[in-house]
Amino acid sequence: MLLLLLLMEKVISMPNTYKIKRVMAYENGKEGTIKDIKHQSENEKYIEVLIPFSDPIAESPELQDASVRAMNHPHTTDDIFVLLNEIKNEVSTRIILSIYLNTAFAYGYDEFCKRAKESGVYALKIKDMPFKERQEIEPFAQMYNLNVVHTLASNRPELIREVLSVSEDLVYISPAMQKKCTENELKELFDDVGDCQGIDVLIEK
């Protein structure tokens, strides 16, 4: 099992850690987004591409501003899929498409997951989807072999095991959980859970 915990900078003392970079789609228009993805993905294993949202309450102030700038460049969800499809053979980095659930709901879960997979997306990160409500979209993602990134928001080992048990290879540690735990405490938690060999660990900081 591959465990993905999103991070912004290298964590030296934890094994298999990676820096993940983010690109807000259409923040700099179509051509600017293509350039940003290609540049940010160089020598990276993962890159997060965010679909702008009109009310991005789950974002940092910086990403909220980026979403506003992106909304000033007229585009649709289809335009983003077309953009990703155009570069999928030029970018080997795994793309995590970060969305709000309503984006997929409005598009239609089945068609959204299908288009995402066809466009070269590796996984979906749904920022406002509670873990207990994952069945709303997860069956559609599984139909197209599209991973769904689940969030670890508790430091209770039994809850970590529950999330890992349904995660194909990607998990995200929430900023709130990071505030509860030091880096060493996080490492001890995963040691306690066990069966984490070969895990890629990333933590948003």
C-alpha positions in Angstrom: 0.0 0.0 0.0 1.3 3.4 -0.9 0.4 6.1 1.7 0.2 9.7 0.3 0.3 12.5 2.8 0.6 15.8 1.1 3.6 18.0 2.1 5.0 21.3 1.0 8.7 20.7 2.0 11.0 17.7 2.5 10.7 15.9 5.9 14.1 14.4 6.3 13.5 12.2 9.3 10.5 10.4 7.9 11.0 7.7 5.2 9.8 8.1 1.6 8.8 11.8 1.8 8.2 14.0 -1.1 7.6 17.7 -1.8 4.3 18.2 -3.6 3.7 21.4 -5.6 0.4 22.9 -6.5 -1.0 24.6 -9.6 -4.3 26.4 -9.7 -5.8 25.7 -13.1 -6.3 28.9 -15.2 -4.8 31.2 -12.6 -2.6 32.3 -15.5 -4.9 31.3 -18.3 -4.6 28.1 -20.4 -1.1 28.5 -21.7 0.1 29.8 -18.3 -1.3 26.7 -16.6 0.4 24.4 -19.1 3.6 26.1 -18.5 3.2 26.1 -14.7 2.3 22.3 -14.6 5.3 21.4 -16.8 7.7 23.6 -14.7 6.4 22.6 -11.3 6.3 18.9 -12.1 10.0 18.6 -13.1 11.7 15.9 -11.0 8.6 15.5 -8.9 6.6 12.3 -8.3 3.3 14.1 -7.7 1.7 17.4 -8.5 -1.6 18.8 -7.3 -3.8 20.6 -9.9 -6.7 22.5 -8.3 -9.9 23.3 -10.1 -11.0 26.8 -9.1 -14.2 27.2 -7.1 -16.4 30.2 -6.5 -16.4 29.8 -2.7 -13.1 28.1 -1.8 -13.6 28.0 2.0 -11.3 25.0 2.5 -8.3 26.8 1.1 -5.6 28.9 2.6 -5.8 32.7 2.0 -3.1 32.3 -0.7 -5.1 29.6 -2.6 -8.3 31.5 -2.1 -6.7 34.5 -3.9 -5.4 32.2 -6.6 -8.9 30.8 -7.1 -10.3 34.3 -7.5 -7.6 35.1 -10.2 -8.4 31.8 -12.0 -12.1 32.6 -12.0 -11.3 35.9 -13.8 -10.1 33.8 -16.8 -13.2 32.3 -18.4 -13.1 28.5 -18.5 -15.1 25.4 -17.8 -14.4 22.1 -16.2 -14.3 20.7 -19.8 -11.6 23.2 -20.6 -9.4 21.9 -17.7 -9.9 18.3 -18.9 -8.9 19.3 -22.4 -5.8 21.1 -21.1 -4.7 18.0 -19.0 -5.4 15.7 -21.9 -3.1 17.8 -24.1 -0.1 17.5 -21.8 -0.7 14.0 -20.4 2.0 12.5 -22.7 4.4 15.2 -21.9 4.2 15.1 -18.1 5.2 11.8 -16.3 4.4 13.2 -12.8 1.3 11.8 -11.2 -1.5 14.4 -11.3 -3.8 14.7 -8.3 -6.9 16.7 -9.2 -8.1 18.7 -6.3 -11.8 19.6 -6.3 -14.8 20.4 -4.2 -17.5 17.7 -4.4 -20.0 20.0 -6.0 -17.8 20.3 -9.0 -18.1 16.6 -9.7 -21.8 16.5 -8.7 -22.7 19.2 -11.1 -20.8 17.5 -13.9 -22.2 14.0 -13.0 -20.0 11.7 -11.0 -19.7 9.0 -13.7 -18.8 11.4 -16.5 -16.5 13.4 -14.3 -14.5 10.4 -13.2 -14.4 9.1 -16.8 -13.1 12.4 -18.2 -10.6 12.7 -15.4 -9.1 9.3 -16.1 -9.1 9.9 -19.8 -7.2 13.2 -19.2 -4.4 11.5 -17.4 -5.4 12.2 -13.8 -4.0 9.8 -11.3 -6.2 10.6 -8.3 -8.9 12.8 -7.0 -8.6 14.8 -3.8 -12.0 16.0 -2.7 -11.5 18.7 -0.1 -15.0 18.9 1.4 -16.0 15.2 1.4 -16.2 13.6 4.9 -14.7 10.2 5.0 -18.0 8.6 6.0 -19.6 9.9 2.8 -17.0 8.6 0.4 -19.5 6.1 -1.2 -21.1 9.1 -2.9 -18.4 9.2 -5.5 -15.9 6.4 -4.8 -17.8 3.7 -6.7 -17.6 5.8 -9.9 -13.9 6.5 -9.4 -13.3 2.7 -9.0 -15.1 2.0 -12.3 -12.3 4.0 -14.1 -9.4 2.9 -11.9 -9.1 6.4 -10.5 -7.8 6.7 -7.0 -9.5 8.8 -4.3 -7.3 10.5 -1.7 -8.8 10.1 1.8 -8.0 12.4 4.6 -6.5 11.5 8.0 -7.9 14.0 10.5 -7.5 12.1 13.7 -4.5 10.7 15.6 -6.5 7.7 16.9 -4.8 4.5 15.6 -8.2 2.8 15.0 -9.4 5.6 12.8 -6.1 5.6 10.9 -6.5 1.9 10.3 -10.1 2.4 9.1 -8.9 5.0 6.5 -6.0 2.9 5.4 -8.2 -0.2 5.0 -10.2 1.5 2.2 -7.4 3.5 0.7 -5.9 2.0 -2.5 -2.7 3.9 -2.3 -3.3 7.6 -1.3 -4.0 9.2 2.0 -3.8 12.9 3.0 -3.0 14.2 6.5 -5.1 17.3 7.3 -3.4 20.4 8.6 -5.5 20.1 11.8 -4.0 16.7 12.5 -0.5 18.1 11.9 -1.1 20.6 14.6 -2.1 17.9 17.0 1.0 15.8 16.4 4.7 16.4 16.1 6.6 14.8 13.3 7.9 12.1 15.6 4.4 11.4 17.0 3.1 11.0 13.4 5.9 8.5 12.7 5.1 6.6 15.9 1.4 6.5 14.9 2.2 4.8 11.6 4.6 2.5 13.3 1.8 1.4 15.6 -0.6 0.9 12.8 1.9 -1.4 11.0 1.9 -2.7 7.5 3.2 0.6 6.1 6.3 -0.7 4.3 7.0 1.1 1.0 4.8 4.0 1.9 5.3 7.4 0.4 4.7 10.0 3.1 3.8 13.6 2.4 2.5 16.1 4.8 1.1 19.5 4.1 3.0 22.2 5.9 
